Amino acid sequence: MNRVFITGTGAISAHGAGKSALWNAAREGTSGAMPIEFERGMNAVRIAGRYNDYDPLAHFSAEEVSRLDRFSQFAIIAAFEAMDEAGIDRTEPLGPRTAVIVGTGIGGSTSFEDGCYDFFARDKRRVNPLTVPRVMANAAACQIGMRTGATGPSFAVSSACSSANQAIGVAALMVKSGAVDRAITGGSETMITSAVVRAWESMRVLTPNANRPFSRGRNGMLLGEGAGIIILENEASMTARGATPQAELLGYGTTSDAADLLRPDAASAARAMKMAIAEAGIDPDNIDYVNAHGTGTVLNDITETEALGQVFGERSSTLPVSSTKPIHGHCLGASPALELIIALHAMRESWLPPTINWLEADPKCPLDVVANAGRAAEIRFAMSNSFAFGGINAVVVIGPPG
């Protein structure tokens, strides 16, 4: 079985294009929450982690923009950054030994909403013929493949908020088994539209003011948008190019609650964490930092705390566990990739990113949440949690490349 290395990462988020913008915000505890306005619809919640200053024509031609939904655009931008950092020549086709696996919860929601509005509200009977290829969940993976000449396995993973971690986990298994030498993987999501936000509003899970994971007084999650892409490679592929590994992807665990569609199960989440740690070949005591799912909803935070207790025992109260969702927003299928990139930077720079907006301790969440201010700490092994609607849990463990 091959070892699996991370050789490049790329991101785009509410803080702008580039993983540096994402990490700097996470390191300093800068919130990406900002006021949002919609051209149509009446929304009560008017804050989100949206990249308001994004200009597609700064990255793509007008013809390309006509063919690409916003979520595909984000994925391509992040993928090119990751490839450049990995030292992969973007002028040479990557061929059949490269996979492209990109997670998304919704896919092209912007194009879908625009098309529905034109058809039903504006009585436009001619539907944009590019609607289907823009909307389909595998559009981002296909577009990256076409632009890089990657002719290996290509598909989307759509498992709500665990999508990117499952995509990364499956890609890692393919590299590990020798099915491919390299994978371009991660997630992308751009669903800050009036209809989508209204749907989340109706569930009464969105905060109207500030996202406060694990804090007493928390009142809901903050929606966000973005993309995170990671290059995974086996040792031979990496060495042949003289690439420098950033980290080793050591473990992946995924489980299904097979129970309630919305209510999470602590035992099943704990089992996913235990699987990832076991595959990494380490003990739970070796984990130095956990980037939590940490949505800021009352039930999810309590359940994740219980799951952490089942895995780490008494140590769960002193193990650094932070949620970065108040910084980049809950980007659904893309969140796991953004959070893994943050965990990687935290490990490399020996810095724990904070859980911002924290007010005071919740007795039901007895954790060291790195409240409000980051701090220095040696991080040898880091874990990133993602727990999705449908009871789908996906956890990744990374460690030093040596």
N, C-alpha and C positions, 0 to 999 in steps of 0.2 A: 504494500500500500504506500502511496506517495504522501509525503508531507505537503501541506497546502500553505502557501505564503501570500500575504497581501503586499503587492508591489506598487500599487497606486490607488489613490482615492480622489473623488471629485464630488462637488456638491453645489447646489443652488438652493437658497432658502429665503425666508423673509428678510434676511440680512444682506441679500445680494448674491451675485454669482461668485463662486469660489469657496473651497473648504476653509480657507483662512478667515473669511468673513464669518463663517459659521462657528469655527473654533474660538475666535476672538470674542464673539458674543457669549459663547458658553463659558469661556474662561473668566470673563469679567462680570458675568451675570446680567447681561443686557437683554431686556425683553424685546421680542419681535412683535408684540401685540401693538396694533395700530388701528385707528378708525377706518372703517370701510364703508363705501357707498355703492349702491347698486343702481344701474340705470332703470331697472324695472323690479317690481315686487316690493312688498312691505315687510321688512324684517325688524324684529325687536332687538336682536343681538347685532351690534354694529362694530364689533372688534374681532380681529383675526390676525394670524401671522401670515400676512399676504405680502408678496413682493410687489408693492404698488408702483415702483419706478421701473419695472421691467419693460424693455423695449425689444421686441422680437427682431426688428430690423437691424439691431446692432449685432445680431448673431446669425441671421438667415436672410436670404434674398426674399423678395416679395412673393416669388413663385413658390419657394419652399414653405413660407408661412401659410400659403393657401392650402398646402397639403398636410400641415402638421398641427395637431391640437397642442395646446399649451403644455400638457403633460409629456408629450413626446419631445417637444422643444427642450424642456428642462432636462429630460433624460439624456439627450444628445450632448447638451452643454456639459453636464456632469461627467459623461462618459469620456468626452475628449480631454477634459482636465485630468481624469484618472489615467488615461493612456499616456498623456504627455509626461506625467510624473513617473509612470512606470518605464518610460523610455521606449515606448512602442511606436514604431514608425507608422504614422497614419496614411502614408502614401502607398504602402505595400499591403495587399490583401492578406488578411489573417488566416484564411483558409479553413479546412474542415476540422482542425484540431482545436478550434476556439468556439466555445459556447457563448450564447447571449441569453441570459435569463433575468428578466426584470419583473419585479412585483408591483402590483397596483391594486387598490381596493375597488376603484370605480372606473378607471380608464379615462376616456375623453369626455368628461362631464361638461366641459365648456361648450364643445361642439354640439353635444346632445341637447343641452338646454337652448342654445341658440337656434338649432333646427326646429325644436318643438315650438318655440316662441314664434318663429317665422310662419310655421305651418298653421298653428291654431289661433294665435292672436292677431297676426298680420295678414292671414289668409293668402299666404304665398304658396301656390300649388306646385311650383317647381322646387323640388328638394335638391339641395346641393349634392351633386353626384359623388363628392368626396366624403360625404358624411360617414359612411360605414368604415372606410379605411382610417379616418381620423379618430373615430370613437372606439374602435375595437381595442380590447384590453392588451392585446399583443402588439399594438402599433409601435410602442416605444422600442420593444425588443427588435422588431422587424426593421425599423428605421436605423437603429444602431448597426445592425447586421449589414444592411445595404451600404452604409457609409464606411464600414470597415472591412468589407469583404470577408466577414466571418461566416463561413458556410457550415459550421458544425451545428449542434442542437440549438434551437432557438424557440423560446416560448415564454409565456407570461405565467406568473403565479398570482392568483387572486384569492387571498384568504384574509380579507379585511385588514385589521391593524397588524397582523403578523406577516403580511405578504412579503416584504423585503427580507425579513429574517429567514423565511422559508425558501425564498429564491436563493439567498446566499448559502443556506445550508445544503440545498440540493446541488447547487453549483460546486460547493466544496466536496461533496460526496462523489461527484463526477470526476473532479480532478484527482481526488484521493484514489479512486478505483482505477484510474488510467483511461477512462472513457474519453477524456479530453486532456490537453496539456494546460489549457488556460481558459478562464471564464471572465466575461464582463457581466457583472451582476449587481443587483441592488434594488432600488425601487423609485417610483416617481408618482406624484399625486398633485393635482391642481383642481380642487373641487370647491373653491370659495366662490360659489355662485348663489344667486338669490334662492333658488329652489332647494339646493343642497343644504344651505345654512338653515332654511326654514324647516326642512325635514328633521335636522338635528335639534332645532328649537322645540319641535313638537314632542321630543322625547324628554325635554326638561333636563338636559345634561350639559348645556353650555353655560359658561360663566358670563354674566353681563359686564364684569369689571376686571377681575384679575384671576389668573389660574394659580392655585395654591396647593400643589400636591403634598399630601401627608400632613397638612396643617389643620389645626382646629379652625373652623370657620370657612373651610373650602366650599365652593358652591358650583363647581363644574369645570369642564374642560375648555381649552382654547383651540379652535380649529386653526390649521396652518396649511401651507403648501410648500413643496420643494421636491428635490431629487437627490439621492445619494447613490453613487456608483463606485464599485470596488473591483479592482483587478485581482483575481486569484490565479496563482500559477504553481505548477510543481517545480521542484528544485532544478531539474534539467532545463526546463524552459527559461527559468529565471537566470540561471548561470550562463546559458548560451548567449544572452544579451548583455551580460554583465550588470544586471539590474541589482539594486540594493533592496532587500526586503524590509518592510516597515514593521511587520508583525507576522506571527504564525497563527493561522486559524486552527485551533486545537480541538474544539468540541462543538457539537450541535445536537440539540435535543428538541423534539417536537412531540406533542401529545394532543389528544382531543378529549374534552370533558365528556362529550357524548351525553349531555344533559340539557341544561337550559340554554336557549339561544342567546340570552343577554346576561344572565347571572353567572359570574365566574366561579370556578371551583378551585379552592386553594390546594387540595391534594394533587390535582392534575397539573397545575402550574408548578408545584414543587417537584413533581416527577420529571417534567421537562428540564428543570434546572439540574436535577441529579443526573439525568442522562447526559447533558452537555458536559458536566464536570467529570463524569466517568469516562466519556470518550476522550476528554483532554488528558486523561491519565494523571490527574492530580486529586488532592483531597479538598473538601470544601474549605478547610482552613487556609488553603493557598490562595483563595480569591481575595484580592485586596480592594476591589471596587466593583460595585454593581450600578450600571445605568438602568434604573428602574423603568417599568412601563409607566407608572406614576401619572395617571391621567388627571388627578385632581377631583375626581368624583368620589363621593363618600364610600360607596361599596367597593369600587375597584382598589382603592388604596388600602382599605382594611384587609381585603382578600389577599393582596400581594404581600402585605406585612405578615399575614398568617403563613403564607407559602414560604417566605424567607425564613420564618421561625422553624418551619418543618425541615428546611435544608441545613441551616446554620446553627440551630439551637440557641443557646444563650448568647452566642457571639453575634446574633442578628441585631442586637441592640447597640453594638459598638462598631460593626462593619459599616464603612462609608457607603451609603446608598443614596444617590441623588437622582432626581428627575429633571431632565432638561427641556421638557415640553413647554414650560412657561417661556422659554427662550426662543424656540423655533415653532411652537404650536404643535398640536397633534395632527400630523400630516398623514394619518391613516396608514395606507400601504407603504409610504415612503419613510415614515418615522423610524422604523428599525434601522434602516441604512444610515440615516443622519445620526442616530444615537450611537451606532457602532463606530462611525467615523470620529465622533466626539470621544468615545471611550478609548479609541486608539491614540488620539492626541493626548488624552489625559495620561495614558500609560507612558507615552514617549517623553512627556514633559514633566512627569511626576507632579501632577496638579489635579486636585479634585474639583470638578465644576460644581457650583452651588445649586441648590434648590431655592430659587428666588420666590419672593412674595410670601414667604413663610411667616406666620404670625405668632403662633405658640403651639406647644406640643399637644397632640391628640393622644390621650391615653391608649387608644386602640391602635396607634401606629408608633410603637416604641422603637424608633429607628434613629440612627445618626444620619440625618438627611443633608448634612453639609449646609446648614441653614443660612441662606442669604449671602454668604461670602465664601468663595473658594479658599482652598488651603493646600499647602505643599504636602505631599505624601508619596512614598515609594509605591509604585504600582507595578507589580510583576505580572499578575494575571487579572484580567478584567472580564466581567460578564455583562451581557446586554439582554434584557428581558422584553418580550413582546407577547401580549395576551389579547386575543381578538374576540369580537362578537362571533358567535357560533361555537365558542369554547375551544378555539384553536390557539395553542401555546407554542412559541418558538423561541429558543434561547441559544445564544452563541457565546463561546468562550475564546478569548484570544490571549496570546502570551508573547514573550520576546522572540525575535527571529533566530536567536543563537541556539 
